[in-house]
């Protein structure tokens, strides 16, 4: 059985990366970072840190996680097909 939790985690990381980019663009991340005001830094800075963390996961962790999951699934499937002994 394919590990569904891994696939859901990878899909969620990619979707959050995509949605976060649009959210921060609509909130004006670049404009607020170039001319910060006290009130906007309180919420734009944590959002941007969270977004870049998710982006790091989506770009670097997810491909390796998918490859590892595929390899483990393939090896276990082949072992199940071999005759015992």
Secondary structure by P-SEA (a helix, b strand, c coil): ccaaaaaaaaaaaaaaaaaaaaaaaaaaaaaaaacccccccccaaaaaaaaaaaaaaacccaaaaaaaaaaaaaaaaaaaacccc
